[in-house]
Structure formats: C-alpha cells, structure tokens
Amino acid sequence: MSKRIKIFDTTLRDGEQSPGCSMNLKEKIQMAKQLERMKVDIIEAGFAISSPGDFKSVRAVAETVKESIVASLARTTKDDIDRAWEAVSVAARPRIHTFIATSPIHMEYKLRLMPDQVEEQAVAMVKHAKGYCSDIEFSAEDATRSDPAFLARVFNGVIKAGATTINIPDTVGYTVPDEFYEFLIKVRELCPALDNVDISVHCHNDLGLGVANSLAAIKAGATQVETTINGIGERAGNAAMEELVMALRTRKDIFRAETNIVTTEIMRASKLLTTITGVKVQPNKAIVGENAFAHEAGIHQHGVLNNKETYEIMTPESIGLTKNSMVLGKHSGKHALRSKAQELGIDLSEEALERAFERFKIIADKKKQIYDGDIEALLSKEALQVPKTYQMKSFVINSGNSITSTAVIEAIKDDKVIEKVSRGDGPIDAAFRAIGKIVGKQMRLEDYQLHSVTEGMDALGDALVKISSNGKSYAGRGLSTDVIEASIHAYINAVNKMICEESKTNGV
C-alpha cells in the first residue's frame, strides 16, 4: 500500500532568495495560483516579517489560495510569529512555520545561546504560535549537523507544546543519503512522539544530493518533503519538486509512495517560473530541461521509434509536454483566445485579454502557423504585465560588419514621444543604450537571452533581459518574430518593472 507524501513548496520563499529570482506581488500570485492548480499541499508564501513587501505578498497569497495550506516562515520570536499570523490569518487553511537553529556551530556563533536556552525558546514560541492556529510547523535549522539526542529533546518539547509538523532540514546540503536515512531512524528511535506528527525534510543541493536525500528520508519515514520548482533556492538550490515527484511516480515499486501533484502541470509551472525570473534551466536538467526527452544518437532514435520505453522511463505527456499543435489562427476571435487561456490555467483581466488579442492578431498576420507554445508565451507575458510607464513606438536600426551599429528608438511616456539615438557594439547594445537615454537612468545589463518559442523560420523570438539598479534586479520579457523588436520590448518591460517597484517603495 502506497503512503501519501505531502509536498510543501517553498518557491515563493526559499526559492525567491536565489540571487536574481526575486518576484513582484503580481508574479507571486500568478505562481501561487499555478502551485494550487498542481495541488501542492502547502505553499510557503514568504517570510512575513522580513519586509513590508514580503508581508503584503504573503497576505495576498493567503487571500488568493483556497485549497492549499498557506504558510509563513517565522523565527522563534513573538514579533515574527505575530507578524506571520497577521499575514496568513486570512487564509482558508493557515500555517505558522517557526524555526531555530540546533547545531553546535549555529547555537554558538549565530544565536549565541546555550542548548537549554534554545530548547526553552523553541517550546515557548510554539506555544505562542499555537494560540493563533492549530497547524504549526517547527524546523530545527541545520538539523543534520545537530546532536540527535538534543534534537529528540527539542522535538519532544515542541510536540507537547502543539507542533503538528516537525521539519528536519539539511540546511547546508551536507549529508548524504545513507547517512541521512540512519540519522532519521536514530532521531525517531530517540523521540517516539514523532510517530504522531508529520515528519518533514528540507534538503539543500550543495552536493547535488537534495532529491536523493529527500528520497532517503521518505524511506526513513518522512511524510512531507519541502521542494521548489526547478530546484531554485539559496546557494545551489533545493530539492526540485519535479524530480522528486516523478521519481516517486516512476519508481513506485521502490518507494511505495505517491503525492497529490498533478504532474501534467509540471512543465507549465517550470516555464512560468523561468518567465517570471528570467532564469532558464540548463538543457540537460532532469524532467523539465529542453533535452530531457530529446534523442539525438541514431541508436537511441531507432529504439524510441520502435518502442518509447527503450529510452524513455516516463512519457513527455506525463509532465504536460506535448507536441505543439496549431490551434488558433488569424481568423480566430477573442472568445477562442479566452478559452485557450482558461485551458492553460492563465488568469487574464478583460483589459489584459484585449491587449493579448491585439498582439495575437499581429503575430497571426506574420506567422503561417500559430502553435500552443506561441499562445502560452503570449498569454503568460500579458498576465504578468506591469503598468507601462514607457511603451515603444518605433525603432530604426543601422547595423553591419563595416559600420558602427546605431539605434533610433521612439518611446511614449505620458502621451509624449521621446526619441533618442545611440551607438553600440551591435544592434542590441545600441538599442539598449538608446532606451537608457530615454529613461535617463543608469542601469546595468546583467543578463540577456534569446530563444525560439517554436520551430520554423517565422518562429517567435522570446527575449529575456535582466537589469539592475540600486542593488535590485528586474527581469523583462519580449516576444516578436523580429528578435531585435523582442529584445527592445524585453528591456522596456524590465524598465517598467523597475519603475513600478521603485514607485511602491517610495510610496508613490
């Protein structure tokens, strides 16, 4: 008989702590909706006390999500827990997730507390949190470098105080599967009370063992695993949800465990996250990488053509990856586009749908075939739009191998046309420099990527741009059959995000 493993997704909290992976409020809500669509059991929406913006986003996710549990992280202090509860109290199913470090190195050098003080604080704050809600998770930070006997003491105390989930994290990605299995068995022997609560693990990937350690933990009795989409997170990231879930599904014979995750939504979640953050997964990434279901070697191709199981241990369809098919064309109406958005799980306002439809018509006139990938890219971009402080009106590029590239960009701001000219090392550099002159602000280009959405000479170019200003990064995306136009749209989109965020910060 298979046991049920709860999936606790921390993409919006630990995942967002990855350098360059910050999300604005609208993007967090969009991601939370996708996680709920996947039937994630618990969504950790953020660290409410860390900033006013984080508090606002945790509360907004708590108000939006109806089926999944919504959690906020909190240190074992009254202020943290009070703020966490204030943020998640509006959720249909709220959880407070409180933590304190238990390893000797953390207690001595970070907390500057004796073990007895740590135990006392953990128990007292779990009791405090229990006064707010019934669902309390307690985490022993750096558990895998902690003394098992001390952990058992702390766990006994917090379980008596009301903790319903005990998280045993490998905070620095130090352990290995066999060691982690034995460690968990030892802690369970020392603390029989763990049999009455959910045992959770949160494995970082510093040695590339996040998923392997999580699977070992499941064999040792864990009933909840903490993951992120695409494995994003602090340093080398976390256990990747898609890898863990598909490992359990593909090897039921070994693990005898399953999750509630709707696996056909995995690919969409991965793509949505890359759209939001501008951080692509490497081509050979397990499950969601571009090459995960690709076969180039002749012997592999021959085998797959005869029987897919020769080289595919799971189907592309099982993660929501299907062949692109032409579904809409230039004669299609807005109702068809709305229906497609609903099918893809993309929520659009009427205003956003109108903008998407206008853009769709332009693309449909340029392309012979419109694929699902084109539609999804267009709708996802529109769903994540921010107020358009600047809009491109026109551009002219002069470029060649014997001349210096020059860009003339016209943009609209407050119904006024601003035109600037700039030279650069190539057409894209010249265009970006011209936009910088229009904005009148120093911005650093951190990353620029260009990808084809679908196949064919008339394929949509999907440009991803990441800029930074005042120590913060902003990702922008642009789509067009003209790659220079797509790049300009992406840069302006990033600029608009920057202006929107700075306006909120300044209270404008």
N, C-alpha and C positions, 0 to 999 in steps of 0.2 A: 504494500500500500504506500502511495506517494505522500510525503508530507508537504505542507504548503509553506513556502518561503515568502515572507513579506519583503517587498522592495521599498527601501527608504531612499528616495532620490534627493541628492544634495547639490544638483547642478546649479541651483539658484543661490546657494550659499558657498559651499566649499569650491564648487566649480567656478563661480564668478570671481573667486580670489586668484585665479590664474592670471598672470600678467597678460594684459591685452584682452581679457574676456569679460570686461565689465558690461553691464546691460542697463538700459534705462527702464523706467517704470512700465512703459508700453510693451517693451520687449520681454520683460519678466512675466507679465500677464499672459502674453502670447505663448511663452514657453510653458507656463504653468497649465494653461488650457490643453496643450499637447500632452503633457505628462498625465493629466487627468484622463484624456482620451485613451492613453495607453493603459489605463487602470493601475497606475502606480499607487501603492498602498499609502505611503507617507511622502509628502512633499515638504522638504525643509526650505522655507521661503526666504530665510536670511537670518541675520544677527541683529535683532531689533534695536539694541542699544548702541550699536556701532556708529550710527549717524542718523540724522533726521530723514535722509533719503531712504536708508535701509528700513527704518521703521515704517515709512509710508508705503514702501513696496511690499513688506510683509503683510501689512494690514490690507492692502489692495488685493493681494493674492488670497488672503483669508476670506475676503468678501466675495471673491470670484469663484473659488473652487467649492464644489458642493459634495462631491463623492469622496475624494481622497482626504486623509488626515493632513492638516497643515500645522507644521511645527516651526518654532523659532528657537534659535540657539541662545543660551544664556550662561554666563559664568555662575558659580555658586555664590552669588551676592544678591541681596534683596533688591537693589536697584535694577540689576539685569533681569531678574525674574519678574519684577513688577512691570518692567517695560515690555518684556516678551509677552506677558499675559495681556497687556493693553493692546498689543498688536494682533494677537491670534484669538482674542475673546470673541470676535465677530464671526469666526469660522464655524461651519456646521459641525466639524469634528476637530477641535483644537488639541495641540500637544505642546507642552513645555519641555525642551531638551536642555538639561543643565549639565555642566561638566566641571571637573577639576583634575589636575594632573596628580598621578600617583607614583611615578617613578622616582627613585632617589635623586637622580640628576635634576629633574624638574622641581621637585619639592625643595631641594637645597638652593639651586641657583636662580630659579624663576619665581617660585612662590615665597621662598624663604620662610617655610613653615615646617614644623616637626610633623611626623606621620600622625600622631594623635590629633593634632590641630586640623589636619586635612580631613581625617575621618569625621571629626566633630562638625566641621563646616559643611561637609557633604550631606550628612544626615539632617542637620538643621535646615539647610536650604531646600532639600527635597520635601521636608515637612512644610516649609513655607509655600513651595510651589503646589503642593497637594491641596492647600487651602483654596487654590484657584480652580483647578480642574483635576479630573480623575486620571488622565493619561499623562504620565510623567516618565520621561526617559532620562536615565543617568549615564554619563560617559566618564570612564576613567582614562583621562588623556595619557598617552604613552604607556598604555597597559602592558604591552609586550616587553617592556624593559622594567616592569614593576615586579615586586616580590609577590608570588601567588598567595602566600598566607596573608599578606597585608591586603591584597585585593579582596580576598574572601571576607575579611573583617569589614571592609568598607561596603561591599555588596550586601552582606547580611544587614548592616545598619540601614542602608538606603532602601532596601526592600521592605524592612519593617516600617520605615517611615512613609512608604507608599509608592515607591518606584515600580512601574509596571513593565518597563523595558530596561535591560542592562546592556550597555554598549561596551565592548571590549576592543578598542581600536589599536591597530598597528600604525600609530600616528606618523612615524618616520620611515615606514616601509622597511623595517629592519629584519623582521622574522622571515622564515622560510616554511613551506607547507608542513613538512613532518614535525618541525619544532612547534609550529602554531597549533597543530592538532593535539600534540601531547600537552602543551600549555593549557589549552582549553579544557581538556579532560581533567587535568590536575586541579584547575580552579573549580570546576564543577564538583569534584570529589570533596574539596575543602568547603564548598558552600552549597549544600543541598537545596537551599532556598531558591537557587537559580532555576530549578526544575519547575517552579511555579510562575515564572515570568518569561517574557521573550528575551532570548539571548541574541544580541546583535553584534555585528563586526563591521568595522570601517577600516579598510585596508588601503594604504597608500602604495604607490607603484614605483618607489625609488629604485628597487632592484628588478623591476619588471614582473613582480610576483603578486600584484594586487588581486587579480582574478583567481590565480592559483591558491593564494592564501584564503580567499573567501570560500572557495570550494572545499578546502580542507576543513574550514570552520563549520561548514554545513554538515560534513561527515562527523564532526565532533559534537554536533547538537545545536548549532546556531539555527535560529528560526527567522532571523531578519538580517538582511545584508544591505549595507549603505553603499551607494554607487553614484556615478554621474554619467550623463550622456557623453559619448566619445571619450570617456575617461579623463575629462578635464579636471583640474584642481591644482592645489598647491604643489609647487616643485614639479615632480614628474607625474602628478595627477593621482587619480583614484581608480579603484576597480571600475572598469567600464560596464555599464548596465547591459549593453547589447551583447557583450561577450559572455557575461555571467549567465544571463537568461537563456541564451542559445546553447551554452554548454549544458545547462540543466535539461533543456528540452531535447537536445541531440543525444545526450548520454543518460537517459532516464534509467537505463539498466545499471549504471554505476551509482548514481546519486539518489535515485528513488525520491526525487523532489521536484516540485514544479512551482511556478509563480502564476499570478493573475495577469501578467503582462500580455497585452495584445501585440504579438510580435510583428504583425503586418504593419504596425505603426512605427517600427524602429527606424526605417530608412528616412521617413519623413521627419522624425524627431532629430536625427543626426543632421539632415540638411537644414532644418530650421535653425539649429544652434550655429552652424557654420555661417548661415546668412546673418544672424544677429551679431556674432562676434567677429566675423571676418577671418576666423582661424579654420583653415581646412584640415581635414585628416589626411595622413600620409596615404599614398595609393595602396600600399600593402597592409593597411590597418585591417585587423580581423573584423569580419561581419559587414562593416559599413565602408571599407576602403574601396576605391574605384576598381581595384584589381581583385577584390575578394572573390568574385565569381567569374573572373576572366581566365581564358585558357589560350595560351599562345603556342606552346610546344605542340608539334604535329601529333605526337603520340597521345598527348592529353586530349587534343581536339577530336581525334579519331575515337578515343574511348568514350568521351562525353556524347558524341553524336550517336553512338550505338546504345549507350546506357548512361544517363547522367550520374548514376551512383558510382561509376568507376572513379570519378574525381570530385564529386560534389556530395558532401556529407549532410548538406541541408539544401533546400531549394531557395533560389533567389526570391521566389514569391512568398516564402515564409517570413521574410523581413520587410515585405512591401515593395520589393524591387521587381518591376515587371517591364516587359518590352514597351517602349514608347509607342503609342498609337495615336493616329490623327483623330481627334475628337471634335474640334471646333475649326471653323474657317471664317473667311471674311464676310460670309453671308449670315453667320450666326448672330443671334440677338443677345441683349443683356440678360435675359432670363436664363439662357443657356450658360452664360458665364457665372451667374449667381449659383446655379445648380452645381456647376463644376467646383466652385469654391466650397460649397457645403459638403460635396463628396470628398474633397481633400481636407476637410476639417478646418478651413480658414475662415475666420470671422471678419467680415467687412461691413463697415457702415455704408449707407447709401452713397455718401459722398466719395468714399474710397472706391466703391464699386464703379461709380461713374468715371472716376479717374482711370481705373484699371481698364474699363471698357474702351475708353478713348485710346489708351495706349495699345490695347489689344487690336483695335481696328488698324492702327498704323503698322503694327507688326504683321498683321494678316495681309496687308497690301504688299509687303516686302517679301514675305516668305511663301513658298509654294505649299508647304505643309506646316501645320501647327501641331506640335506634339504635347503630350501631357507634361513633359518636363518644362516646355516653354510656358505653359499656362501656370504651373505651380510656381515657377520662378517669378513670373509677373505678379501673381496674386500675393505671394509671400512678401515681396518687396513693398507692395502697396499697403498691406496690412500693418507694416512696421514703419510707415512714413511718419515723419515729424513735421511740424509747421514749416512751410517752405519760405524761409526768410529770403533766400535767393533762388531764382529759377533761371535756367539757361534759356536765352532767346535764340542765339545763333553762334556759330563758330566758323572760323576760316583758318585752315592750317596750310602753311607752305613748308614743305619738307623734301629733302632729297639727300643723296650722298655727296653732293658737291656744293650744297648751300647750308647755312645755319637755319635750323628749324625755327619758324615764327608762328605764333598763335594769336589770333584776334578773337577775343571772347566778348560777347554781349550777354549780360545778365540783367534780370529785372529784380528790383528791390523797392517795395512801397510804390509800385506802379511807375517807377522811374527806371530808364535804361542806363546801365553803366557799361562802358566799353573800355577795355584795356588790352594792350599789346605787350607781348613778352617773347624773348628768345629763350631757347633752351637746348639741352643735349638730346634732341629728338622731339617728335611731335607731342608726346605725352608730357614730358618735362616742361616744354614751352606752354602747354595748355594749363598745367597745374600752377606754374608761376604766374600766368595771367589771372587765374582765379584768386591767387594770393593777393595780387594788386587790387583786385575788385573788393575783396573783403577788408583789405587794409590791416592785416594782422599776420604776425609771424606764426607759421605753422610748420611742423616738421613731418615729412612723409616717412612713416615707419614701415609701411608695407604696401605693396601693390601687386595684385594678382589678376590674371585674366584667364577665363576658362570658357569653353564652349558648352552651352546648355545641352544641345542635342547635336546630331550629326548633320553633315551637308554643308555645301559652300555658303548657304544663306542662314547658317545657324546663328542663334542669338549669342552675342558675346556677353558674358557675365563678369563684370569688373568688380573687384573688391579692393577698397582703399582704406588704409588706416592712417590717421593723422594724430598728432599730439600737440597739445597746447597747455601750458601751465601745469605740466606733470600729469595730465589726464589724456587718455586715448579715446578716439572716436572712430568707429567703423562705418563706412558707407558702401552702398551697393548701387550699381547701374546696369541697365540692360538695354541692348540695342544690337541690331545686325551690323552696325558700324562700331568697331571696337574703340575708336577714339571717342565717339559720342558716348558710348557706355562708360568709358573712363572718366569723362567730364561729369556725367551725371553722378557717378560714384563719389567723386571728390566733393561736388556740391552737396550731396546727401550727407557726407561726413561733416562738412562745414555747418550745415543746418542743424545737425545733432549737437554739435559743439555749442552753437549759439543758443539752442533750446535749453541745454543743460546749464549753461552759464547764466541764462536769464532766471532759471529757477533758483539757482544758488544765490543770486543777487536779489532775489525777491521781486523780480520784475514781472 
